[in-house]
Amino acid sequence: MAGVLVIGVAVVDFVFAVDTLPSQPTKYRAQTAEIVGGGCAANAAVAIARLGGRAVLGARLGDDAIGEMIVEDLGREGVDCALVQRTSGARSSFSSVYVDNAGERQIMNFRGQGLTSETAWIAQAPRMGAVLADTRWSEGAKRALALAAEWGVPGVVDAEAPMDPAALVGASHVAFSRDGLLDFTGESKIEAGLIAADTYLPGWVCVTDGAAGTFHLKDGQIVQTLPPKVLVRDTLAAGDVWHGAFALALAEGRDEETAIRFANITAALKCTTLGGRAGCPSRATVDTLMKEDG
């Protein structure tokens, strides 16, 4: 079983399905609501576990009720939480999420308070086939990517704005969101941004752009890989699921183009279900579509 060490954010999301996203300072009524686990790293870890990989999560939480909810939920998903750091008196992160009828989302996040700033504990992680870090905690990402380099395995960054460029330089693979890429490079278009990022960063780079798929460079040319067409109900956590699937595919020894296809299919299937990570598919479902697609 291939394994991925995932370092970054774990939260609880309070998700409200609404007709349209809120725009006025007044009361709104939700069609339905869910309380679900969230956070870039935590969602990616769940995706890895559901896809048959071993996911070891290193996240920073408080010793509060929210932190307890997060750990219990991840444990039920099969995520190894032995590295999760719970600080006495600290407050865990949580979010209020609105999802409209088109599947678009609006998020208000509290990032936590009093969480540990220490990084030495990351080195206690068992050796894994890949490392995935988000950009919500730059020092943790840098420590995790250094560990990947020491192990000689892929070190992947889920690159969202704002980000510390120093956290990207140590990565073997940087997978930007569209907004993350344009913010990082200062460009206005994906093509120019991808070329600029590839010039600046020593590792392999790509960018995800929702229904437009994933773009990367091959022999100096931009390659676009489209995801399968699906009925979108909720895009929440789709990017996180994509990164988890991509990192797992690399840990299994797949090349980048195959890993992109695998991640595109996984993320697209997630979008067919309301509730963030709840829509993350099984390995059997993804493998079936990989065969049909390939």
BATI-441375 format. One record per residue: residue in one letter; x, y, z of N, C-alpha, C in turn. Coordinates in Angstrom, 2 decimals. Example, Ala and Ser with C-alpha at 12.3 -4.5 7.8 and 13.67 -1.06 7.14 Angstrom:
REM BATI-441375
resn	nX	nY	nZ	caX	caY	caZ	cX	cY	cZ
A	13.19	-5.69	7.80	12.30	-4.50	7.80	13.20	-3.30	7.80
S	12.85	-2.25	7.08	13.67	-1.06	7.14	12.90	0.03	7.87
***
This chain:
REM BATI-441375
resn	nX	nY	nZ	caX	caY	caZ	cX	cY	cZ
M	0.85	-1.20	0.00	0.00	0.00	0.00	0.88	1.25	0.00
A	0.70	2.10	-0.99	1.45	3.35	-1.05	0.93	4.32	0.00
G	1.83	5.12	0.54	1.43	6.05	1.58	1.87	7.47	1.29
V	1.11	8.43	1.85	1.42	9.85	1.68	1.37	10.53	3.04
L	2.41	11.29	3.37	2.40	12.16	4.54	1.78	13.48	4.12
V	0.72	13.90	4.80	0.01	15.12	4.45	0.14	16.12	5.60
I	0.69	17.30	5.30	0.90	18.32	6.31	0.09	19.55	5.97
G	-0.72	20.03	6.92	-1.48	21.25	6.67	-2.71	21.38	7.53
V	-3.78	21.89	6.94	-4.95	22.35	7.68	-6.03	21.27	7.78
A	-6.64	21.18	8.97	-7.82	20.35	9.20	-8.85	21.20	9.93
V	-10.08	21.21	9.44	-11.13	22.06	10.02	-12.45	21.30	10.07
V	-13.45	21.96	10.64	-14.84	21.53	10.49	-15.53	22.57	9.63
D	-16.30	22.10	8.64	-17.08	23.00	7.79	-18.56	22.90	8.14
F	-19.20	24.06	8.35	-20.64	24.14	8.50	-21.18	24.59	7.15
V	-21.77	23.64	6.40	-22.11	23.86	4.99	-23.61	24.11	4.83
F	-23.94	25.21	4.14	-25.33	25.59	3.90	-25.59	25.64	2.40
A	-26.59	24.89	1.93	-26.99	24.93	0.53	-28.02	26.04	0.35
V	-27.73	26.99	-0.56	-28.59	28.16	-0.76	-28.88	28.33	-2.25
D	-29.93	29.10	-2.55	-30.26	29.36	-3.96	-29.15	30.17	-4.63
T	-28.78	31.27	-4.00	-27.71	32.13	-4.51	-26.79	32.51	-3.35
L	-25.55	32.84	-3.65	-24.60	33.19	-2.60	-24.99	34.51	-1.93
P	-24.84	34.62	-0.61	-25.21	35.85	0.12	-24.48	37.08	-0.40
S	-25.22	38.20	-0.49	-24.61	39.45	-0.95	-25.08	40.65	-0.14
Q	-26.01	40.44	0.79	-26.55	41.54	1.57	-26.46	41.23	3.07
P	-26.41	42.28	3.93	-26.38	42.07	5.39	-27.77	41.81	5.95
T	-28.31	40.62	5.64	-29.65	40.27	6.08	-29.70	38.77	6.35
K	-30.86	38.26	6.73	-31.01	36.83	7.00	-31.24	36.06	5.70
Y	-30.68	34.85	5.65	-30.88	33.94	4.52	-31.34	32.59	5.06
R	-32.11	31.88	4.26	-32.58	30.55	4.66	-31.93	29.49	3.78
A	-31.35	28.47	4.41	-30.69	27.39	3.67	-31.70	26.33	3.25
Q	-31.46	25.73	2.08	-32.28	24.61	1.63	-32.00	23.38	2.50
T	-30.74	23.21	2.83	-30.30	22.12	3.70	-28.96	22.51	4.29
A	-28.50	21.76	5.29	-27.23	22.09	5.94	-26.56	20.81	6.43
E	-25.23	20.84	6.46	-24.45	19.70	6.92	-23.28	20.20	7.76
I	-22.84	19.38	8.71	-21.61	19.64	9.44	-20.62	18.57	8.99
V	-19.56	19.01	8.31	-18.64	18.05	7.70	-17.19	18.44	7.99
G	-16.32	17.45	7.94	-14.90	17.71	8.08	-14.38	18.41	6.84
G	-13.40	19.30	7.03	-12.83	20.04	5.90	-11.37	20.39	6.14
G	-10.87	21.29	5.32	-9.47	21.68	5.39	-8.68	21.01	4.28
C	-7.76	21.77	3.67	-7.01	21.27	2.51	-6.35	19.93	2.78
A	-5.53	19.88	3.84	-4.77	18.67	4.13	-5.68	17.52	4.55
A	-6.65	17.82	5.40	-7.55	16.76	5.89	-8.36	16.16	4.76
N	-8.89	17.01	3.87	-9.65	16.50	2.73	-8.78	15.64	1.82
A	-7.55	16.09	1.59	-6.63	15.31	0.76	-6.33	13.96	1.41
A	-6.16	13.96	2.73	-5.87	12.71	3.44	-7.03	11.73	3.32
V	-8.26	12.23	3.43	-9.43	11.36	3.28	-9.49	10.79	1.86
A	-9.21	11.63	0.87	-9.19	11.14	-0.51	-8.19	10.01	-0.68
I	-7.01	10.18	-0.12	-5.97	9.15	-0.21	-6.44	7.85	0.42
A	-7.05	7.94	1.61	-7.54	6.74	2.30	-8.64	6.05	1.51
R	-9.58	6.83	0.96	-10.68	6.23	0.18	-10.19	5.59	-1.11
L	-9.06	6.10	-1.62	-8.50	5.55	-2.86	-7.56	4.38	-2.58
G	-7.53	3.92	-1.33	-6.77	2.72	-1.01	-5.35	2.96	-0.56
G	-4.98	4.23	-0.35	-3.63	4.54	0.13	-3.60	4.69	1.63
R	-2.38	4.80	2.17	-2.20	5.09	3.58	-1.99	6.60	3.73
A	-2.80	7.24	4.54	-2.70	8.67	4.74	-2.30	8.95	6.19
V	-1.16	9.60	6.37	-0.71	10.04	7.69	-0.82	11.56	7.71
L	-1.65	12.09	8.60	-1.91	13.52	8.64	-1.15	14.19	9.78
G	-0.45	15.27	9.44	0.16	16.13	10.44	-0.54	17.47	10.40
A	-1.40	17.75	11.40	-2.15	19.00	11.44	-2.07	19.58	12.84
R	-2.37	20.87	12.96	-2.33	21.55	14.25	-3.75	21.87	14.69
L	-4.13	21.38	15.88	-5.46	21.58	16.42	-5.38	22.06	17.87
G	-6.52	22.56	18.35	-6.63	22.85	19.77	-7.13	21.63	20.52
D	-7.24	21.77	21.83	-7.79	20.66	22.64	-9.27	20.91	22.91
D	-9.94	21.59	21.99	-11.34	21.97	22.14	-12.27	20.95	21.48
A	-13.58	21.24	21.56	-14.58	20.33	21.00	-14.46	20.22	19.49
I	-14.11	21.32	18.82	-13.94	21.27	17.37	-12.80	20.32	17.01
G	-11.70	20.41	17.74	-10.56	19.52	17.49	-10.95	18.07	17.67
E	-11.76	17.79	18.68	-12.21	16.41	18.92	-13.06	15.91	17.76
M	-13.95	16.76	17.25	-14.78	16.39	16.11	-13.92	16.06	14.90
I	-12.89	16.86	14.68	-12.02	16.67	13.52	-11.30	15.33	13.59
V	-10.69	15.04	14.74	-9.92	13.81	14.89	-10.81	12.57	14.80
E	-11.97	12.62	15.44	-12.88	11.47	15.41	-13.36	11.19	13.99
D	-13.70	12.25	13.26	-14.18	12.07	11.88	-13.09	11.49	10.99
L	-11.87	12.00	11.11	-10.77	11.50	10.31	-10.45	10.04	10.65
G	-10.56	9.70	11.92	-10.32	8.32	12.33	-11.31	7.37	11.69
R	-12.57	7.80	11.59	-13.59	6.96	10.94	-13.28	6.78	9.45
E	-12.60	7.73	8.86	-12.24	7.65	7.44	-10.99	6.82	7.19
G	-10.33	6.39	8.26	-9.13	5.58	8.10	-7.85	6.38	7.99
V	-7.90	7.68	8.35	-6.70	8.52	8.33	-5.93	8.34	9.63
D	-4.61	8.17	9.52	-3.74	8.04	10.69	-3.48	9.44	11.25
C	-3.97	9.68	12.48	-3.86	11.00	13.11	-2.82	11.04	14.22
A	-1.91	10.07	14.26	-0.93	10.01	15.33	-0.04	11.26	15.37
L	0.16	11.91	14.23	1.01	13.10	14.18	0.26	14.40	14.46
V	-1.04	14.35	14.59	-1.82	15.57	14.83	-1.41	16.18	16.17
Q	-1.11	17.47	16.15	-0.64	18.19	17.34	-1.79	18.98	17.95
R	-2.19	18.62	19.19	-3.29	19.30	19.87	-2.72	20.11	21.03
T	-2.84	21.42	20.95	-2.24	22.33	21.91	-3.25	22.73	22.98
S	-2.86	22.60	24.23	-3.73	22.96	25.35	-4.08	24.44	25.30
G	-5.37	24.73	25.40	-5.83	26.11	25.40	-5.99	26.73	24.03
A	-5.58	26.04	22.99	-5.69	26.57	21.63	-7.08	26.33	21.07
R	-7.43	27.07	20.03	-8.72	26.92	19.36	-8.52	26.38	17.96
S	-9.26	25.35	17.60	-9.16	24.73	16.28	-9.87	25.57	15.23
S	-9.53	25.32	13.97	-10.09	26.06	12.85	-11.45	25.50	12.43
F	-12.35	26.40	11.99	-13.63	25.97	11.42	-14.10	26.99	10.41
S	-15.05	26.58	9.56	-15.51	27.44	8.46	-17.02	27.40	8.31
S	-17.56	28.51	7.84	-18.95	28.58	7.39	-18.92	28.61	5.87
V	-19.63	27.68	5.23	-19.55	27.52	3.78	-20.95	27.61	3.17
Y	-21.08	28.46	2.15	-22.34	28.56	1.41	-22.12	27.98	0.01
V	-23.03	27.10	-0.43	-22.94	26.49	-1.75	-24.24	26.79	-2.50
D	-24.13	27.41	-3.70	-25.34	27.79	-4.43	-25.80	26.69	-5.38
N	-26.88	26.94	-6.09	-27.47	25.92	-6.96	-26.58	25.54	-8.13
A	-25.61	26.38	-8.46	-24.67	26.07	-9.54	-23.45	25.32	-9.05
G	-23.39	25.08	-7.72	-22.25	24.36	-7.15	-21.09	25.24	-6.75
E	-21.23	26.57	-6.94	-20.17	27.48	-6.52	-20.27	27.73	-5.02
R	-19.14	28.18	-4.43	-19.09	28.27	-2.98	-18.53	29.60	-2.49
Q	-18.88	29.92	-1.24	-18.36	31.09	-0.54	-17.98	30.62	0.86
I	-16.76	30.93	1.29	-16.24	30.37	2.54	-15.78	31.49	3.48
M	-16.20	31.41	4.74	-15.67	32.26	5.80	-14.95	31.34	6.78
N	-13.61	31.53	6.91	-12.80	30.62	7.71	-12.18	31.31	8.91
F	-12.26	30.65	10.08	-11.50	31.04	11.26	-10.31	30.09	11.33
R	-9.10	30.61	11.25	-7.92	29.76	11.08	-7.37	29.17	12.38
G	-8.05	29.43	13.48	-7.57	28.88	14.74	-6.77	29.91	15.52
Q	-6.48	29.56	16.77	-5.79	30.49	17.65	-4.95	29.72	18.65
G	-3.70	30.16	18.83	-2.82	29.54	19.81	-2.25	28.20	19.38
L	-2.29	27.89	18.09	-1.80	26.60	17.60	-0.27	26.58	17.62
T	0.29	25.39	17.75	1.75	25.27	17.85	2.44	25.81	16.61
S	3.60	26.45	16.81	4.43	26.91	15.70	5.65	26.01	15.52
E	5.79	25.01	16.38	6.93	24.08	16.28	6.79	23.18	15.06
T	7.92	22.81	14.47	7.90	21.93	13.30	8.70	20.64	13.49
A	9.45	20.54	14.60	10.35	19.39	14.79	9.60	18.07	14.76
W	8.35	18.07	15.21	7.57	16.84	15.29	7.31	16.22	13.92
I	7.40	17.01	12.85	7.15	16.48	11.51	8.16	15.39	11.16
A	9.39	15.54	11.68	10.44	14.56	11.39	10.17	13.20	12.03
Q	9.18	13.11	12.91	8.81	11.84	13.53	7.93	10.98	12.62
A	7.56	11.52	11.47	6.66	10.79	10.56	7.34	9.55	10.02
P	6.56	8.47	9.83	7.13	7.28	9.18	7.42	7.57	7.72
R	8.42	6.91	7.17	8.77	7.12	5.76	7.59	6.74	4.87
M	7.26	7.62	3.93	6.12	7.42	3.04	6.57	7.54	1.59
G	5.67	7.21	0.67	6.00	7.25	-0.75	5.93	8.62	-1.37
A	5.31	9.58	-0.67	5.23	10.96	-1.14	4.84	11.84	0.04
V	5.08	13.13	-0.10	4.67	14.13	0.89	3.82	15.17	0.19
L	2.71	15.56	0.81	1.84	16.61	0.30	1.68	17.67	1.37
A	1.93	18.93	1.02	1.77	20.03	1.97	0.92	21.13	1.35
D	0.06	21.77	2.15	-0.64	22.94	1.65	0.12	24.19	2.07
T	-0.31	25.36	1.60	0.42	26.60	1.85	-0.16	27.42	3.00
R	-1.03	26.79	3.80	-1.63	27.52	4.92	-0.66	27.70	6.08
W	0.38	26.87	6.12	1.39	26.96	7.18	2.76	26.75	6.53
S	3.42	27.86	6.17	4.63	27.80	5.37	5.77	27.05	6.05
E	5.96	27.29	7.34	7.08	26.63	8.03	6.89	25.12	8.07
G	5.66	24.69	8.28	5.38	23.26	8.27	5.59	22.66	6.89
A	5.17	23.40	5.85	5.36	22.92	4.48	6.83	22.76	4.16
K	7.63	23.75	4.54	9.07	23.68	4.25	9.72	22.50	4.96
R	9.34	22.26	6.21	9.91	21.14	6.95	9.49	19.81	6.32
A	8.24	19.71	5.90	7.75	18.47	5.29	8.42	18.21	3.95
L	8.62	19.25	3.15	9.25	19.08	1.84	10.72	18.71	1.98
A	11.37	19.24	3.02	12.76	18.85	3.28	12.83	17.37	3.63
L	11.82	16.88	4.34	11.75	15.46	4.69	11.57	14.62	3.43
A	10.74	15.09	2.50	10.54	14.37	1.23	11.86	14.28	0.47
A	12.60	15.37	0.43	13.89	15.37	-0.26	14.87	14.40	0.40
E	14.84	14.36	1.72	15.70	13.42	2.47	15.34	11.98	2.15
W	14.06	11.70	2.02	13.60	10.34	1.70	13.79	10.01	0.22
G	13.94	11.02	-0.62	14.04	10.79	-2.06	12.71	10.46	-2.71
V	11.62	11.09	-2.21	10.29	10.82	-2.74	9.67	12.14	-3.20
P	8.59	12.09	-4.00	7.95	13.33	-4.45	7.48	14.19	-3.28
G	7.75	15.49	-3.37	7.26	16.46	-2.41	6.34	17.42	-3.12
V	5.03	17.31	-2.87	4.01	18.05	-3.62	3.47	19.20	-2.78
V	3.30	20.36	-3.39	2.67	21.50	-2.72	1.34	21.82	-3.40
D	0.30	21.93	-2.57	-1.00	22.44	-2.99	-0.90	23.96	-2.86
A	-0.66	24.65	-3.98	-0.27	26.07	-3.95	-1.47	26.99	-4.12
E	-1.93	27.55	-3.01	-3.02	28.52	-2.97	-2.50	29.84	-2.41
A	-3.05	30.95	-2.89	-2.66	32.26	-2.37	-3.29	32.49	-1.00
P	-2.61	33.23	-0.12	-1.25	33.74	-0.28	-0.24	32.65	0.05
M	0.98	32.76	-0.49	1.97	31.71	-0.25	3.36	32.31	-0.11
D	4.19	31.58	0.61	5.59	31.96	0.78	6.39	31.27	-0.33
P	7.02	32.03	-1.24	7.79	31.40	-2.32	8.81	30.39	-1.83
A	9.35	30.61	-0.62	10.35	29.69	-0.07	9.77	28.31	0.17
A	8.45	28.24	0.38	7.81	26.94	0.61	7.64	26.17	-0.70
L	7.72	26.85	-1.83	7.55	26.20	-3.12	8.88	25.72	-3.71
V	9.93	26.42	-3.38	11.24	26.11	-3.96	11.71	24.71	-3.58
G	11.32	24.23	-2.40	11.76	22.91	-1.96	10.93	21.77	-2.49
A	9.90	22.05	-3.30	9.00	21.01	-3.78	9.50	20.40	-5.09
S	9.28	19.11	-5.25	9.55	18.48	-6.55	8.39	18.70	-7.51
H	7.18	18.93	-6.94	5.98	19.15	-7.74	5.15	20.25	-7.08
V	4.81	21.28	-7.85	3.94	22.35	-7.37	2.68	22.36	-8.22
A	1.55	22.14	-7.57	0.26	22.11	-8.27	-0.55	23.32	-7.80
F	-0.60	24.34	-8.65	-1.30	25.59	-8.35	-2.79	25.47	-8.65
S	-3.60	26.23	-7.91	-4.92	26.57	-8.40	-4.75	27.72	-9.38
R	-5.77	28.01	-10.17	-5.67	29.11	-11.13	-5.35	30.43	-10.41
D	-6.12	30.73	-9.35	-5.90	31.98	-8.63	-4.53	31.99	-7.96
G	-4.11	30.83	-7.45	-2.80	30.75	-6.82	-1.68	31.03	-7.80
L	-1.79	30.49	-9.01	-0.76	30.70	-10.03	-0.68	32.17	-10.43
L	-1.83	32.79	-10.69	-1.82	34.19	-11.13	-1.35	35.12	-10.03
D	-1.70	34.81	-8.79	-1.22	35.62	-7.67	0.28	35.48	-7.51
F	0.80	34.26	-7.66	2.22	34.00	-7.47	3.08	34.67	-8.55
T	2.59	34.63	-9.79	3.40	35.12	-10.91	3.09	36.57	-11.28
G	1.92	37.07	-10.90	1.52	38.41	-11.31	1.01	38.48	-12.73
E	0.86	37.33	-13.36	0.33	37.29	-14.73	-1.19	37.30	-14.70
S	-1.81	37.53	-15.87	-3.27	37.58	-15.95	-3.86	36.37	-16.66
K	-3.02	35.54	-17.28	-3.49	34.37	-18.01	-2.70	33.13	-17.59
I	-3.37	31.99	-17.64	-2.76	30.74	-17.20	-1.49	30.42	-17.98
E	-1.54	30.59	-19.29	-0.40	30.19	-20.11	0.87	30.94	-19.71
A	0.75	32.26	-19.59	1.91	33.07	-19.21	2.33	32.76	-17.78
G	1.35	32.54	-16.90	1.67	32.24	-15.51	2.39	30.92	-15.36
L	1.98	29.93	-16.13	2.60	28.61	-16.05	4.06	28.68	-16.51
I	4.30	29.41	-17.60	5.67	29.55	-18.10	6.53	30.30	-17.08
A	5.98	31.35	-16.47	6.73	32.12	-15.47	7.06	31.26	-14.25
A	6.09	30.48	-13.78	6.32	29.63	-12.61	7.34	28.56	-12.91
D	7.26	27.99	-14.12	8.23	26.96	-14.51	9.64	27.52	-14.59
T	9.75	28.77	-15.01	11.06	29.41	-15.10	11.65	29.67	-13.71
Y	10.79	30.06	-12.79	11.25	30.43	-11.44	11.51	29.23	-10.55
L	10.64	28.23	-10.62	10.70	27.11	-9.68	11.54	25.96	-10.24
P	12.30	25.28	-9.38	13.13	24.17	-9.86	12.35	22.89	-10.13
G	11.17	22.76	-9.52	10.39	21.53	-9.67	9.42	21.58	-10.85
W	8.70	20.48	-11.04	7.65	20.35	-12.07	6.44	21.15	-11.60
V	5.75	21.83	-12.52	4.60	22.65	-12.14	3.39	22.34	-13.02
C	2.22	22.53	-12.42	0.96	22.45	-13.17	-0.04	23.39	-12.51
V	-1.19	23.57	-13.15	-2.24	24.41	-12.59	-3.59	23.76	-12.88
T	-4.47	23.74	-11.88	-5.82	23.22	-12.05	-6.79	24.38	-12.23
D	-7.78	24.18	-13.08	-8.73	25.25	-13.38	-10.14	24.70	-13.55
G	-10.62	23.97	-12.54	-11.99	23.49	-12.54	-12.35	22.68	-13.77
A	-13.47	23.04	-14.39	-13.96	22.30	-15.56	-13.02	22.39	-16.75
A	-12.12	23.39	-16.75	-11.15	23.51	-17.84	-10.02	22.51	-17.70
G	-9.95	21.83	-16.56	-8.97	20.78	-16.39	-7.64	21.25	-15.83
T	-6.59	20.55	-16.20	-5.25	20.78	-15.66	-4.29	21.10	-16.80
F	-3.42	22.07	-16.56	-2.44	22.50	-17.56	-1.03	22.25	-17.02
H	-0.16	21.71	-17.88	1.24	21.56	-17.51	2.10	21.74	-18.76
L	3.39	21.83	-18.56	4.33	22.00	-19.67	5.00	20.68	-20.02
K	5.10	20.41	-21.32	5.82	19.24	-21.79	6.61	19.64	-23.03
D	7.93	19.50	-22.95	8.82	19.88	-24.05	8.57	21.33	-24.48
G	8.32	22.19	-23.49	8.13	23.60	-23.76	6.75	23.98	-24.24
Q	5.86	23.01	-24.40	4.50	23.26	-24.87	3.50	23.05	-23.73
I	2.43	23.86	-23.74	1.40	23.73	-22.71	0.42	22.62	-23.10
V	0.20	21.69	-22.18	-0.71	20.57	-22.39	-1.91	20.74	-21.48
Q	-3.11	20.63	-22.03	-4.34	20.71	-21.26	-4.96	19.33	-21.16
T	-5.25	18.90	-19.94	-5.90	17.60	-19.71	-7.28	17.85	-19.12
L	-8.31	17.53	-19.88	-9.69	17.80	-19.46	-10.20	16.71	-18.52
P	-11.04	17.07	-17.54	-11.68	16.07	-16.69	-12.92	15.52	-17.39
P	-13.48	14.41	-16.90	-14.73	13.92	-17.47	-15.87	14.90	-17.17
K	-16.85	14.96	-18.06	-18.00	15.83	-17.83	-18.95	15.18	-16.82
V	-19.35	15.94	-15.81	-20.24	15.44	-14.77	-21.28	16.51	-14.45
L	-22.35	16.11	-13.77	-23.33	17.06	-13.26	-22.82	17.59	-11.92
V	-22.43	18.86	-11.90	-21.81	19.44	-10.71	-22.87	19.85	-9.70
R	-22.72	19.33	-8.47	-23.59	19.73	-7.37	-22.85	20.55	-6.32
D	-21.55	20.31	-6.16	-20.79	20.98	-5.11	-19.30	20.88	-5.42
T	-18.66	22.04	-5.61	-17.22	22.04	-5.89	-16.37	22.10	-4.63
L	-17.01	22.21	-3.47	-16.25	22.29	-2.21	-15.35	21.07	-2.05
A	-14.07	21.31	-1.78	-13.04	20.28	-1.53	-12.55	19.61	-2.80
A	-13.04	20.02	-3.97	-12.60	19.36	-5.21	-11.09	19.52	-5.42
G	-10.57	20.70	-5.17	-9.14	20.91	-5.32	-8.32	20.09	-4.34
D	-8.80	20.00	-3.10	-8.10	19.20	-2.09	-8.07	17.73	-2.47
V	-9.22	17.23	-2.94	-9.31	15.84	-3.38	-8.38	15.60	-4.56
W	-8.32	16.57	-5.48	-7.41	16.46	-6.63	-5.97	16.28	-6.15
H	-5.55	17.11	-5.22	-4.17	17.04	-4.74	-3.87	15.73	-4.02
G	-4.83	15.24	-3.25	-4.62	13.96	-2.58	-4.46	12.83	-3.58
A	-5.33	12.82	-4.59	-5.26	11.77	-5.62	-3.96	11.87	-6.42
F	-3.55	13.08	-6.75	-2.32	13.30	-7.51	-1.10	12.81	-6.72
A	-1.03	13.17	-5.44	0.10	12.75	-4.61	0.14	11.23	-4.45
L	-1.03	10.62	-4.28	-1.07	9.16	-4.15	-0.59	8.49	-5.43
A	-1.02	9.00	-6.57	-0.59	8.41	-7.85	0.93	8.50	-8.00
L	1.53	9.60	-7.60	2.98	9.72	-7.64	3.63	8.74	-6.67
A	3.05	8.59	-5.49	3.59	7.64	-4.51	3.55	6.21	-5.02
E	2.57	5.93	-5.89	2.45	4.60	-6.49	3.38	4.42	-7.69
G	4.15	5.45	-8.02	5.11	5.34	-9.12	4.60	5.74	-10.47
R	3.42	6.37	-10.54	2.88	6.79	-11.83	3.58	8.06	-12.31
D	3.61	8.26	-13.62	4.17	9.49	-14.16	3.17	10.63	-13.99
E	3.63	11.85	-14.22	2.80	13.03	-13.95	1.54	13.07	-14.81
E	1.62	12.71	-16.07	0.44	12.79	-16.93	-0.63	11.78	-16.50
T	-0.20	10.58	-16.10	-1.16	9.60	-15.59	-1.75	10.06	-14.27
A	-0.90	10.65	-13.43	-1.36	11.16	-12.13	-2.38	12.27	-12.32
I	-2.20	13.11	-13.33	-3.17	14.17	-13.62	-4.52	13.57	-14.02
R	-4.52	12.60	-14.90	-5.76	11.96	-15.31	-6.48	11.34	-14.12
F	-5.72	10.64	-13.29	-6.27	10.00	-12.09	-6.90	11.05	-11.17
A	-6.19	12.16	-10.96	-6.69	13.21	-10.07	-7.89	13.94	-10.67
N	-7.86	14.19	-11.98	-9.00	14.84	-12.64	-10.28	14.04	-12.47
I	-10.19	12.74	-12.69	-11.36	11.88	-12.56	-11.87	11.86	-11.12
T	-10.95	11.73	-10.18	-11.34	11.69	-8.76	-12.05	12.97	-8.35
A	-11.48	14.12	-8.72	-12.07	15.40	-8.34	-13.41	15.64	-9.02
A	-13.53	15.23	-10.29	-14.80	15.40	-11.00	-15.92	14.60	-10.33
L	-15.61	13.37	-9.96	-16.62	12.55	-9.29	-17.02	13.14	-7.95
K	-16.07	13.74	-7.23	-16.39	14.38	-5.97	-17.43	15.47	-6.14
C	-17.35	16.20	-7.28	-18.25	17.33	-7.52	-19.70	16.93	-7.73
T	-19.97	15.65	-7.89	-21.35	15.19	-8.13	-22.15	15.05	-6.83
T	-21.50	15.25	-5.67	-22.16	15.05	-4.38	-22.01	16.27	-3.50
L	-23.06	16.68	-2.81	-23.01	17.81	-1.89	-22.28	17.40	-0.61
G	-21.46	18.31	-0.11	-20.88	18.08	1.21	-19.39	17.88	1.24
G	-18.63	18.56	0.37	-17.17	18.49	0.45	-16.65	17.09	0.23
R	-15.86	16.61	1.20	-15.18	15.32	1.04	-16.15	14.14	0.95
A	-17.41	14.35	1.30	-18.39	13.26	1.24	-18.48	12.66	-0.15
G	-18.19	13.44	-1.16	-18.29	12.94	-2.52	-17.06	12.25	-3.04
C	-16.00	12.15	-2.25	-14.78	11.51	-2.72	-15.05	10.04	-3.06
P	-14.75	9.62	-4.29	-15.14	8.28	-4.74	-14.19	7.18	-4.25
S	-14.60	5.95	-4.49	-13.78	4.79	-4.16	-12.74	4.55	-5.25
R	-11.74	3.75	-4.94	-10.70	3.43	-5.92	-11.28	2.66	-7.11
A	-12.20	1.74	-6.83	-12.78	0.93	-7.91	-13.49	1.81	-8.93
T	-14.23	2.82	-8.46	-14.94	3.71	-9.37	-13.98	4.50	-10.23
V	-12.92	5.02	-9.61	-11.94	5.81	-10.36	-11.19	4.93	-11.37
D	-10.80	3.74	-10.95	-10.07	2.84	-11.86	-10.91	2.46	-13.07
T	-12.21	2.28	-12.85	-13.10	1.95	-13.97	-13.11	3.08	-15.00
L	-13.21	4.33	-14.53	-13.20	5.45	-15.45	-11.84	5.66	-16.10
M	-10.78	5.34	-15.37	-9.43	5.44	-15.95	-9.31	4.50	-17.15
K	-9.84	3.28	-17.02	-9.79	2.32	-18.11	-10.62	2.79	-19.30
E	-11.81	3.34	-19.02	-12.68	3.83	-20.08	-12.06	5.02	-20.79
D	-11.35	5.86	-20.01	-10.76	7.08	-20.55	-9.48	6.80	-21.32
G	-8.83	5.69	-20.92	-7.50	5.48	-21.45	-7.28	4.49	-22.49
***
